[in-house]
Protein backbone atom coordinates (compact mmCIF):
# COMPACT_ATOMS: atom_id res chain seq x y z
CA UNK A 1 0.00 0.00 0.00
CA UNK A 2 2.80 2.45 0.89
CA UNK A 3 4.61 1.68 -2.38
CA UNK A 4 1.48 2.66 -4.34
CA UNK A 5 1.06 5.84 -2.29
CA UNK A 6 4.60 6.97 -3.07
CA UNK A 7 4.02 6.42 -6.76
CA UNK A 8 0.87 8.55 -6.87
CA UNK A 9 2.05 11.17 -4.40
CA UNK A 10 4.87 12.09 -6.80
CA UNK A 11 2.35 13.04 -9.51
CA UNK A 12 2.06 16.82 -9.94
CA UNK A 13 -1.52 18.01 -10.43
CA UNK A 14 -2.22 21.66 -11.14
CA UNK A 15 -5.26 23.77 -10.36
CA UNK A 16 -8.40 23.42 -12.45
CA UNK A 17 -8.78 26.45 -14.70
CA UNK A 18 -11.23 27.04 -17.54
CA UNK A 19 -12.20 23.39 -17.67
CA UNK A 20 -8.58 22.24 -17.91
CA UNK A 21 -6.05 20.76 -15.49
CA UNK A 22 -2.36 19.92 -15.85
CA UNK A 23 -1.15 16.49 -14.73
CA UNK A 24 2.63 15.92 -14.81
CA UNK A 25 3.02 18.58 -17.47
CA UNK A 26 0.20 17.25 -19.68
CA UNK A 27 -2.77 19.60 -20.11
CA UNK A 28 -6.12 17.79 -19.96
CA UNK A 29 -9.52 19.08 -21.02
CA UNK A 30 -12.10 17.91 -18.47
CA UNK A 31 -15.54 16.48 -19.24
CA UNK A 32 -18.75 18.20 -18.17
CA UNK A 33 -20.72 16.74 -15.27
CA UNK A 34 -24.22 15.35 -15.61
CA UNK A 35 -26.61 17.95 -14.19
CA UNK A 36 -30.15 16.78 -15.01
CA UNK A 37 -32.50 16.58 -12.02
CA UNK A 38 -33.38 13.15 -10.67
CA UNK A 39 -35.35 11.57 -7.87
CA UNK A 40 -35.31 8.04 -6.46
CA UNK A 41 -38.80 6.85 -5.55
CA UNK A 42 -39.32 3.89 -3.24
CA UNK A 43 -36.82 1.15 -2.28
CA UNK A 44 -35.02 3.43 0.16
CA UNK A 45 -33.09 0.51 1.64
CA UNK A 46 -31.02 -0.05 -1.49
CA UNK A 47 -30.27 3.69 -1.69
CA UNK A 48 -28.93 3.56 1.86
CA UNK A 49 -26.85 0.49 0.98
CA UNK A 50 -25.28 2.32 -1.96
CA UNK A 51 -24.49 5.37 0.18
CA UNK A 52 -22.93 3.08 2.79
CA UNK A 53 -20.53 1.74 0.14
CA UNK A 54 -19.14 5.25 -0.31
CA UNK A 55 -18.54 5.93 3.40
CA UNK A 56 -15.02 5.82 4.82
CA UNK A 57 -14.90 4.98 8.53
CA UNK A 58 -11.22 5.82 9.01
CA UNK A 59 -8.41 7.69 7.26
CA UNK A 60 -6.97 4.36 6.13
CA UNK A 61 -10.35 3.08 4.92
CA UNK A 62 -11.31 3.01 1.24
CA UNK A 63 -14.75 3.37 -0.41
CA UNK A 64 -16.29 0.40 -2.19
CA UNK A 65 -17.26 0.18 -5.85
CA UNK A 66 -20.58 -1.69 -5.90
CA UNK A 67 -22.25 -3.20 -8.91
CA UNK A 68 -25.94 -2.45 -9.39
CA UNK A 69 -27.72 -5.32 -11.11
CA UNK A 70 -31.25 -5.83 -12.40
CA UNK A 71 -33.37 -5.89 -15.56
CA UNK A 72 -33.17 -2.95 -17.98
CA UNK A 73 -35.40 -0.03 -17.07
CA UNK A 74 -35.76 -0.56 -13.31
CA UNK A 75 -33.72 2.57 -12.46
CA UNK A 76 -30.16 1.41 -11.72
CA UNK A 77 -28.61 4.54 -13.21
CA UNK A 78 -31.24 6.71 -11.55
CA UNK A 79 -30.32 5.15 -8.21
CA UNK A 80 -26.67 6.17 -8.67
CA UNK A 81 -27.72 9.66 -9.74
CA UNK A 82 -29.82 10.05 -6.59
CA UNK A 83 -26.94 8.82 -4.42
CA UNK A 84 -24.54 11.35 -5.97
CA UNK A 85 -27.05 14.14 -5.41
CA UNK A 86 -27.54 13.04 -1.80
CA UNK A 87 -23.80 13.44 -1.23
CA UNK A 88 -23.70 16.70 -3.25
CA UNK A 89 -20.89 15.42 -5.44
CA UNK A 90 -20.53 16.18 -9.17
CA UNK A 91 -21.73 13.24 -11.23
CA UNK A 92 -20.17 11.81 -14.38
CA UNK A 93 -21.64 8.95 -16.41
CA UNK A 94 -19.69 6.82 -18.86
CA UNK A 95 -21.73 4.59 -21.21
CA UNK A 96 -19.86 1.32 -21.70
CA UNK A 97 -20.11 -0.56 -25.00
CA UNK A 98 -18.50 -3.57 -26.64
CA UNK A 99 -16.28 -1.16 -28.62
CA UNK A 100 -14.96 0.71 -25.57
CA UNK A 101 -11.15 0.90 -25.63
CA UNK A 102 -8.83 1.63 -22.67
CA UNK A 103 -8.03 5.07 -24.10
CA UNK A 104 -11.77 5.80 -24.33
CA UNK A 105 -12.05 5.11 -20.62
CA UNK A 106 -9.09 7.29 -19.71
CA UNK A 107 -7.62 9.94 -22.04
CA UNK A 108 -8.30 10.47 -25.73
CA UNK A 109 -5.94 12.43 -28.02
CA UNK A 110 -7.80 14.90 -30.26
CA UNK A 111 -6.38 16.81 -33.22
CA UNK A 112 -7.15 20.50 -32.70
CA UNK A 113 -7.71 23.14 -35.39
CA UNK A 114 -4.14 24.36 -35.14
CA UNK A 115 -2.79 20.92 -35.94
CA UNK A 116 -1.61 20.19 -32.40
CA UNK A 117 -2.83 17.31 -30.25
CA UNK A 118 -4.96 18.05 -27.21
CA UNK A 119 -5.84 15.48 -24.55
CA UNK A 120 -9.43 15.03 -23.39
CA UNK A 121 -10.10 13.39 -20.05
CA UNK A 122 -12.97 10.93 -19.98
CA UNK A 123 -15.87 11.32 -17.54
CA UNK A 124 -14.15 8.70 -15.36
CA UNK A 125 -10.79 10.49 -15.21
CA UNK A 126 -12.55 13.83 -14.71
CA UNK A 127 -14.42 12.41 -11.72
CA UNK A 128 -11.11 11.12 -10.35
CA UNK A 129 -9.50 14.56 -10.63
CA UNK A 130 -12.37 16.67 -9.23
CA UNK A 131 -13.47 14.22 -6.55
CA UNK A 132 -16.83 13.37 -8.08
CA UNK A 133 -18.90 10.26 -8.67
CA UNK A 134 -18.51 8.20 -11.84
CA UNK A 135 -21.11 5.66 -12.94
CA UNK A 136 -19.89 3.09 -15.44
CA UNK A 137 -23.24 2.40 -17.07
CA UNK A 138 -23.84 -1.15 -18.36
CA UNK A 139 -20.32 -2.18 -17.43
CA UNK A 140 -20.73 -5.81 -18.47
CA UNK A 141 -20.96 -4.72 -22.11
CA UNK A 142 -17.26 -3.80 -21.91
CA UNK A 143 -14.43 -6.15 -22.92
CA UNK A 144 -11.72 -7.48 -20.62
CA UNK A 145 -8.93 -5.32 -22.06
CA UNK A 146 -10.78 -2.17 -21.03
CA UNK A 147 -11.54 -3.58 -17.59
CA UNK A 148 -7.86 -4.45 -17.12
CA UNK A 149 -6.93 -0.76 -17.45
CA UNK A 150 -9.14 -0.03 -14.41
CA UNK A 151 -7.77 -2.76 -12.14
CA UNK A 152 -5.43 -0.45 -10.16
CA UNK A 153 -8.21 2.10 -9.72
CA UNK A 154 -10.61 -0.42 -8.22
CA UNK A 155 -8.28 -1.67 -5.47
CA UNK A 156 -6.08 0.02 -2.88
CA UNK A 157 -3.86 1.69 -5.49
CA UNK A 158 -6.61 4.02 -6.75
CA UNK A 159 -4.89 5.26 -9.88
CA UNK A 160 -4.90 4.69 -13.65
CA UNK A 161 -2.10 4.86 -16.18
CA UNK A 162 -2.67 6.45 -19.58
CA UNK A 163 -0.37 5.02 -22.23
CA UNK A 164 -1.61 7.60 -24.73
CA UNK A 165 -0.66 10.60 -22.58
CA UNK A 166 2.18 8.87 -20.74
CA UNK A 167 1.00 9.86 -17.28
CA UNK A 168 -0.30 8.29 -14.06
CA UNK A 169 -3.47 9.79 -12.64
CA UNK A 170 -4.34 9.27 -8.95
CA UNK A 171 -7.90 9.44 -7.73
CA UNK A 172 -8.83 12.25 -5.37
CA UNK A 173 -9.87 11.14 -1.86
CA UNK A 174 -13.49 12.16 -2.57
CA UNK A 175 -13.74 10.08 -5.76
CA UNK A 176 -16.54 7.48 -5.72
CA UNK A 177 -17.78 5.04 -8.34
CA UNK A 178 -20.40 2.42 -9.11
CA UNK A 179 -21.09 0.05 -12.01
CA UNK A 180 -24.49 -0.83 -13.40
CA UNK A 181 -25.04 -4.18 -15.10
CA UNK A 182 -28.00 -5.43 -17.10
CA UNK A 183 -29.05 -9.05 -16.98
CA UNK A 184 -29.32 -10.05 -20.62
CA UNK A 185 -27.49 -12.14 -23.20
CA UNK A 186 -25.74 -9.29 -25.07
CA UNK A 187 -23.04 -8.87 -22.42
CA UNK A 188 -19.48 -10.01 -21.73
CA UNK A 189 -18.36 -12.30 -18.95
CA UNK A 190 -16.41 -10.09 -16.56
CA UNK A 191 -13.19 -11.75 -15.31
CA UNK A 192 -13.03 -12.84 -11.68
CA UNK A 193 -10.19 -10.48 -10.77
CA UNK A 194 -12.43 -7.56 -11.73
CA UNK A 195 -15.58 -8.98 -10.16
CA UNK A 196 -13.71 -9.34 -6.86
CA UNK A 197 -13.08 -5.58 -6.98
CA UNK A 198 -16.73 -4.71 -7.71
CA UNK A 199 -18.30 -5.41 -4.34
CA UNK A 200 -20.94 -5.64 -3.02
CA UNK A 201 -23.70 -6.60 -5.45
CA UNK A 202 -26.87 -4.51 -5.00
CA UNK A 203 -29.85 -5.98 -6.85
CA UNK A 204 -32.46 -3.44 -7.97
CA UNK A 205 -35.86 -5.08 -8.28
CA UNK A 206 -39.22 -4.04 -9.66
CA UNK A 207 -41.11 -1.43 -7.58
CA UNK A 208 -44.28 -2.05 -5.62
CA UNK A 209 -47.65 -0.95 -6.97
CA UNK A 210 -47.65 2.29 -4.98
CA UNK A 211 -44.05 3.10 -5.93
CA UNK A 212 -44.70 2.33 -9.60
CA UNK A 213 -47.68 4.69 -9.59
CA UNK A 214 -45.54 7.40 -7.97
CA UNK A 215 -42.81 6.88 -10.59
CA UNK A 216 -45.24 7.26 -13.49
CA UNK A 217 -46.84 10.32 -11.90
CA UNK A 218 -43.40 11.90 -11.40
CA UNK A 219 -42.41 11.46 -15.04
CA UNK A 220 -45.88 12.05 -16.52
CA UNK A 221 -47.74 14.46 -14.23
CA UNK A 222 -50.04 15.41 -17.14
CA UNK A 223 -51.34 11.85 -17.68
CA UNK A 224 -54.93 11.05 -16.69
CA UNK A 225 -55.51 8.91 -13.62
CA UNK A 226 -57.29 6.10 -15.50
CA UNK A 227 -54.42 5.72 -17.98
CA UNK A 228 -51.89 5.66 -15.17
CA UNK A 229 -53.95 2.99 -13.42
CA UNK A 230 -54.16 0.83 -16.57
CA UNK A 231 -50.41 1.01 -17.02
CA UNK A 232 -49.61 0.19 -13.40
CA UNK A 233 -51.99 -2.80 -13.43
CA UNK A 234 -50.33 -4.07 -16.59
CA UNK A 235 -46.82 -3.68 -15.15
CA UNK A 236 -47.70 -5.29 -11.85
CA UNK A 237 -49.28 -8.26 -13.62
CA UNK A 238 -46.14 -8.63 -15.75
CA UNK A 239 -43.97 -8.59 -12.60
CA UNK A 240 -46.09 -11.37 -11.08
CA UNK A 241 -45.54 -13.45 -14.23
CA UNK A 242 -41.77 -12.77 -14.06
CA UNK A 243 -41.74 -10.83 -17.32
CA UNK A 244 -39.22 -8.02 -17.78
CA UNK A 245 -41.54 -5.11 -18.57
CA UNK A 246 -40.17 -2.22 -16.53
CA UNK A 247 -41.29 1.24 -15.38
CA UNK A 248 -39.38 2.63 -18.37
CA UNK A 249 -41.60 0.53 -20.66
CA UNK A 250 -44.67 1.91 -18.92
CA UNK A 251 -43.46 5.50 -19.32
CA UNK A 252 -42.80 5.05 -23.04
CA UNK A 253 -46.14 3.30 -23.52
CA UNK A 254 -48.02 6.14 -21.84
CA UNK A 255 -46.13 8.83 -23.72
CA UNK A 256 -47.02 7.33 -27.08
CA UNK A 257 -50.67 6.84 -26.08
CA UNK A 258 -50.98 10.45 -24.93
CA UNK A 259 -49.38 11.74 -28.12
CA UNK A 260 -51.80 9.71 -30.23
CA UNK A 261 -54.76 11.12 -28.32
CA UNK A 262 -53.55 14.69 -28.84
CA UNK A 263 -52.50 14.25 -32.46
CA UNK A 264 -55.81 15.18 -34.10
CA UNK A 265 -58.30 17.04 -31.89
CA UNK A 266 -61.01 16.78 -34.59
CA UNK A 267 -60.90 12.98 -34.44
CA UNK A 268 -59.96 12.16 -30.87
CA UNK A 269 -58.82 8.62 -30.12
CA UNK A 270 -60.35 7.03 -27.02
CA UNK A 271 -58.08 6.36 -24.07
CA UNK A 272 -58.59 2.57 -24.26
CA UNK A 273 -57.91 2.46 -27.98
CA UNK A 274 -54.82 4.64 -27.71
CA UNK A 275 -53.47 2.63 -24.78
CA UNK A 276 -53.97 -0.70 -26.55
CA UNK A 277 -52.29 0.62 -29.69
CA UNK A 278 -49.37 1.96 -27.66
CA UNK A 279 -49.05 -1.37 -25.86
CA UNK A 280 -48.72 -3.25 -29.14
CA UNK A 281 -46.40 -0.74 -30.82
CA UNK A 282 -44.09 -0.17 -27.84
CA UNK A 283 -43.91 -3.63 -26.28
CA UNK A 284 -44.88 -5.90 -29.16
CA UNK A 285 -47.92 -7.94 -30.09
CA UNK A 286 -47.01 -10.62 -27.53
CA UNK A 287 -47.56 -8.13 -24.70
CA UNK A 288 -51.29 -8.04 -25.43
CA UNK A 289 -51.66 -11.51 -23.84
CA UNK A 290 -49.30 -11.67 -20.87
CA UNK A 291 -50.41 -15.13 -19.75
CA UNK A 292 -49.53 -16.71 -23.11
CA UNK A 293 -46.27 -14.78 -23.28
CA UNK A 294 -45.24 -15.94 -19.81
CA UNK A 295 -46.09 -19.54 -20.71
CA UNK A 296 -43.97 -19.38 -23.87
CA UNK A 297 -41.08 -17.84 -21.94
CA UNK A 298 -41.20 -20.61 -19.34
CA UNK A 299 -41.24 -23.22 -22.08
CA UNK A 300 -38.28 -21.57 -23.81
CA UNK A 301 -36.30 -21.40 -20.56
CA UNK A 302 -36.95 -25.06 -19.82
CA UNK A 303 -39.69 -24.55 -17.30
CA UNK A 304 -41.52 -27.76 -18.30
CA UNK A 305 -40.73 -30.60 -15.95
CA UNK A 306 -41.42 -33.34 -18.51
CA UNK A 307 -38.31 -34.18 -20.56
CA UNK A 308 -38.66 -34.10 -24.33
CA UNK A 309 -37.98 -37.12 -26.50
CA UNK A 310 -37.09 -37.27 -30.16
CA UNK A 311 -40.77 -37.55 -31.17
CA UNK A 312 -41.55 -34.32 -29.29
CA UNK A 313 -39.48 -32.42 -31.84
CA UNK A 314 -41.89 -33.40 -34.61
CA UNK A 315 -45.26 -33.85 -32.87
CA UNK A 316 -47.27 -31.92 -30.28
CA UNK A 317 -47.97 -33.75 -27.04
CA UNK A 318 -51.68 -34.06 -27.89
CA UNK A 319 -51.11 -35.05 -31.52
CA UNK A 320 -52.83 -38.41 -32.29
CA UNK A 321 -49.81 -39.28 -34.47
CA UNK A 322 -47.42 -38.92 -31.52
CA UNK A 323 -45.74 -42.36 -31.04
CA UNK A 324 -45.78 -42.18 -27.25
CA UNK A 325 -49.45 -41.27 -27.25
CA UNK A 326 -50.30 -44.27 -29.39
CA UNK A 327 -48.29 -46.55 -27.11
CA UNK A 328 -50.19 -45.25 -24.09
CA UNK A 329 -53.56 -45.84 -25.74
CA UNK A 330 -52.57 -49.36 -26.77
CA UNK A 331 -51.47 -50.17 -23.23
CA UNK A 332 -54.80 -48.97 -21.87
CA UNK A 333 -56.74 -51.16 -24.36
CA UNK A 334 -54.62 -54.15 -23.50
Buried (B, 14 or more C-beta within 10 A) or exposed (E): EEEBBEBBEEEEBEEBEEEBBBBBEBEBBBBEBBEEEBEBBBBEEBBEBBBEBBEEEEEEEEBBBBBBBBBBBBBBBBBBBBBBBBBEBBBBBBEBEEEBBBBBBBBBEEEEEEEEEBBBBBBBBBBBBBBBBBBBBBBBBBBEEBBEBBBBBBBEBBBBBBEBBEBBBBBBEBBBBBBBBBEEEEBBEBEEEBBEBBEEEBEBEBBEEEBBBBBBBEBBEEBEEEBBEBBBEBBBBBBEBEBBBBBBBBBBBBBBBBEBBEEEEEEEBEBEEBBBBBBBBBBEEBBEEBEEBBBEBEEEEEEEEEEEEEBBEEBEEEEEEBBEBEEEEEEEEE
